Amino acid sequence: MLKAHPQVFMPEEKEPRYLADDMRASYRYKRGPDYPETLEQYVSLFAPAAPNQLVGEASAGYLWSQTAASNIAALSPDARIIAILREPTAFMRSFHIQLLQSHIESKTDLSKALALENARREGKRIPFRSHLPQLLQYSEQVRYVEQLRRYHARFPREHVLVLIYDDFRQDNEGVVRGVLRFLDVDDAQRIEGAEVKVTRRYVRSQLFDDATYWLPRGEGSTAARVAKATIKSVTSRRQRRAAVKMLRRRVVLREPPPVDEALMDELRARFKPEVVALSDYLGRDLVALWGYDRV
């Protein structure tokens, strides 16, 4: 929605994450985008911006990162920071699904993934395909007060806008107009509502997920290239696309299991002190908004 504003430029690559030193991948994940590795590459993302446009990007991992706040301040001390916070257990469940889809996580059971945090902190039980194992510390993702303090320590309070995801879901336009005022750009522009993308499907098999990605491209292993050549000789492009789509739907993806309410209750009890602290820090009753008053 911000990208549509004529006074704002944001690059096509939504999350370049360059300014988070601690989000460097352990190896080149070929299915991911080409993240900038140098300052020159990072700055070039904004080259198409007009002289009168503000420039920005949306690397969500900057909130979790231990280094992003100081790196942003060093590069642009007058930067405006916008953070959107989500109820911890809902975020954690969604984040787990996202990590499964990007092959960072392999445990499809969230409770088992959480139980491995200590071992993984010591470099043990890391999925062999995981290119960002540092993200497997789920609990660190929702330490919101600690995260916000890193930004408040480096930027004036009035340069940090903290939003609540529930407000954005309820009133897209109103929240975005508030963001435009925060950025000191014209907030009278017409705003087109945007449907928030919600992750709904689990990756059932990461092996088959890779196969359905590489096979149509004839990349990956020699077997994949041979298979593509063989299949291509007896099928049309339309048939191949339909077959891969069907394979993904039936073999690779599945609906996520129902929410484990017992686990959610356990996590709410675990993170209630964080929500209480965040409520005090922001001066807003998130305990009641997020239902933690019943925990």
C-alpha positions in Angstrom: 0.0 0.0 0.0 2.9 2.3 0.7 4.5 1.5 -2.7 1.4 2.9 -4.4 2.0 6.4 -2.9 3.8 8.7 -5.4 6.0 10.2 -2.7 7.3 6.8 -1.5 9.7 4.4 -3.3 10.2 0.9 -2.1 12.2 -1.7 -4.2 10.7 -4.7 -5.8 12.7 -6.9 -3.4 10.5 -6.5 -0.4 12.9 -7.8 2.3 16.6 -7.2 1.3 17.6 -7.6 5.0 21.1 -6.3 4.2 21.3 -4.2 7.4 20.8 -7.2 9.6 24.3 -8.7 9.9 22.9 -11.6 11.9 20.6 -12.7 9.1 23.4 -13.8 6.8 22.6 -17.3 5.3 24.9 -20.2 6.1 24.9 -21.1 2.4 23.4 -19.8 -0.9 19.8 -20.9 -1.0 19.2 -21.2 -4.7 15.5 -20.9 -4.4 15.7 -17.6 -2.6 16.2 -14.1 -4.1 19.7 -12.6 -4.7 20.1 -10.6 -1.5 22.5 -7.7 -1.6 25.9 -8.5 -0.1 27.6 -5.1 -0.4 26.5 -1.6 0.5 26.8 -0.7 -3.2 24.4 -3.5 -4.1 22.0 -2.4 -1.4 22.0 1.3 -2.4 21.4 0.3 -6.0 18.0 -1.1 -5.0 16.9 2.5 -4.6 18.4 4.0 -7.7 15.1 4.2 -9.6 13.6 6.5 -6.9 12.8 10.0 -8.0 14.6 12.9 -6.2 11.4 13.9 -4.3 10.6 10.4 -3.1 11.3 8.9 0.3 12.9 5.5 0.1 12.3 2.6 2.4 12.1 -1.2 2.6 10.3 -3.8 4.6 12.7 -6.4 6.1 10.6 -7.8 8.9 13.7 -9.5 10.4 15.1 -6.1 11.4 12.9 -6.2 14.5 14.4 -9.5 15.6 18.0 -8.6 14.6 20.5 -7.6 17.2 22.4 -5.5 14.7 19.9 -3.9 12.4 19.0 -0.9 14.6 22.6 0.3 14.9 23.3 -0.4 11.2 20.3 1.6 10.1 21.2 4.5 12.5 24.8 4.5 11.1 23.6 4.6 7.5 20.6 7.0 8.0 20.3 8.6 11.5 17.1 10.4 10.4 15.3 7.2 9.3 11.7 6.6 10.3 11.1 3.2 11.8 7.7 1.4 11.6 7.1 -1.8 13.6 3.9 -3.9 13.4 3.5 -6.3 16.4 1.3 -9.4 16.4 0.0 -11.4 19.3 2.9 -13.7 20.2 1.3 -17.1 19.8 -0.5 -16.3 16.5 2.8 -14.9 15.2 4.7 -17.9 16.3 2.4 -20.4 14.6 2.5 -18.4 11.3 6.2 -18.0 11.5 6.7 -21.7 12.0 4.7 -22.4 8.8 6.8 -19.8 7.0 10.0 -21.5 8.1 8.7 -24.8 6.9 7.9 -23.4 3.5 11.4 -21.9 3.2 13.0 -25.1 4.3 14.6 -23.4 7.4 12.6 -25.7 9.7 11.9 -29.4 9.2 9.7 -30.2 12.3 6.1 -29.9 11.3 5.0 -30.1 14.9 5.4 -26.6 16.5 5.7 -28.0 20.0 8.6 -30.3 19.0 10.3 -27.4 17.2 10.0 -25.2 20.3 11.4 -28.1 22.5 14.6 -28.0 20.3 15.4 -24.4 21.0 18.1 -25.1 23.6 19.8 -27.8 21.5 19.7 -25.7 18.4 21.2 -22.7 20.3 24.2 -25.0 20.8 24.3 -25.9 17.1 22.7 -29.3 17.5 19.6 -30.8 15.9 19.7 -28.2 13.0 17.9 -29.4 9.9 20.5 -30.2 7.3 18.7 -28.0 4.7 18.4 -25.0 7.0 20.2 -21.9 5.6 19.1 -19.6 8.4 19.3 -21.7 11.5 19.5 -18.6 13.7 15.8 -18.0 13.1 14.9 -21.3 14.8 15.0 -19.5 18.2 11.2 -18.9 18.1 11.0 -17.3 21.6 13.4 -14.6 20.6 11.1 -13.5 17.8 8.5 -12.2 20.3 10.7 -10.3 22.8 9.0 -7.1 21.7 10.1 -4.8 24.5 13.8 -5.8 24.1 13.5 -5.3 20.3 11.8 -1.9 20.6 14.4 -0.6 23.1 17.1 -1.2 20.6 15.4 1.3 18.2 14.4 3.7 20.9 18.1 3.8 22.0 19.2 4.9 18.6 16.3 7.0 17.2 14.2 9.8 18.7 10.9 8.5 20.1 9.0 10.4 17.5 10.8 8.6 14.7 9.6 5.2 15.8 6.0 4.2 15.1 4.7 1.1 16.7 1.5 -0.4 15.2 -0.6 -3.3 16.4 -1.5 -5.9 13.7 -5.1 -6.2 14.9 -5.6 -2.5 14.2 -4.2 -2.9 10.7 -6.5 -5.9 10.0 -9.5 -4.0 11.3 -8.8 -0.7 9.4 -6.2 -0.9 6.6 -6.9 2.5 5.3 -6.9 4.3 8.6 -3.7 2.8 9.8 -2.0 3.5 6.5 -3.1 7.2 6.6 -1.5 7.3 10.0 1.7 5.9 8.6 1.7 8.6 5.8 1.3 11.3 8.4 4.2 9.8 10.3 6.3 10.0 7.1 5.2 13.6 6.5 3.8 12.8 3.0 0.4 13.6 1.6 -2.1 11.5 3.5 -5.0 12.7 1.3 -4.0 10.4 -1.5 -6.4 7.7 -2.5 -5.5 4.5 -0.8 -6.3 1.1 -2.4 -7.1 -1.5 0.3 -4.8 -4.5 0.2 -5.7 -8.0 1.2 -3.3 -9.2 3.8 -1.6 -12.4 2.6 -2.1 -15.2 5.2 0.0 -18.4 5.1 -2.5 -21.3 4.9 -0.7 -24.3 3.6 2.0 -26.6 5.1 4.8 -28.1 3.1 4.2 -31.8 3.6 7.4 -32.9 2.0 10.4 -30.6 1.5 12.0 -33.2 -0.8 9.0 -33.2 -3.1 8.8 -29.4 -2.8 12.3 -29.1 -4.2 11.5 -31.7 -6.9 8.5 -29.8 -8.2 10.5 -26.6 -8.2 13.6 -27.9 -10.0 12.1 -30.5 -12.3 10.3 -28.0 -14.6 13.4 -26.0 -14.8 15.7 -28.9 -15.6 18.0 -27.7 -12.9 19.4 -29.3 -9.7 20.7 -32.8 -10.2 21.7 -34.6 -13.4 18.7 -36.8 -12.9 16.4 -33.8 -12.8 17.8 -32.5 -16.2 17.4 -36.0 -17.8 13.9 -36.3 -16.4 12.9 -32.9 -17.8 14.3 -33.8 -21.2 12.4 -37.1 -21.2 9.1 -35.5 -20.0 9.4 -32.6 -22.4 9.7 -35.0 -25.4 6.3 -36.6 -24.7 4.2 -33.7 -23.2 3.2 -30.2 -24.0 4.2 -27.2 -21.8 0.6 -26.8 -20.7 0.4 -30.5 -19.6 3.7 -30.2 -17.7 2.5 -27.1 -15.8 -0.8 -28.8 -14.9 1.0 -32.0 -13.8 3.3 -30.0 -11.5 0.4 -28.0 -10.1 -1.5 -31.2 -9.3 1.6 -32.8 -7.8 2.1 -29.8 -5.5 -1.5 -29.8 -4.5 -1.7 -33.5 -3.7 1.8 -34.4 -2.5 3.7 -31.3 -1.5 1.1 -29.1 0.2 -1.5 -29.8 2.8 -3.8 -27.9 5.1 -2.1 -27.1 8.4 -3.4 -29.1 11.4 -6.0 -27.5 13.7 -4.6 -25.1 16.2 -3.3 -27.0 19.2 -5.2 -25.1 21.9 -3.4 -26.8 24.7 -0.1 -25.6 23.3 -1.4 -22.1 22.6 -2.6 -21.9 26.3 0.9 -23.0 27.4 2.5 -20.4 25.2 0.2 -17.6 26.4 1.1 -18.5 30.0 4.8 -18.5 29.0 4.6 -15.1 27.2 2.1 -13.3 29.4 4.9 -11.4 31.3 6.2 -10.2 27.9 2.7 -8.9 26.9 2.3 -7.2 30.3 5.7 -5.6 29.9 4.8 -4.5 26.4 1.5 -3.0 27.6 3.3 -1.0 30.2 6.0 0.0 27.7 3.5 1.3 25.0 0.9 2.5 27.4 -1.8 0.3 25.8 -3.8 -2.6 27.3 -2.6 -5.4 25.0 -3.3 -7.9 27.8 -7.0 -7.4 27.3 -6.9 -6.9 23.5 -5.0 -10.2 23.0 -7.0 -12.1 25.7 -4.1 -12.6 28.1 -6.4 -11.3 31.0 -7.9 -14.8 30.8 -4.6 -16.6 31.2 
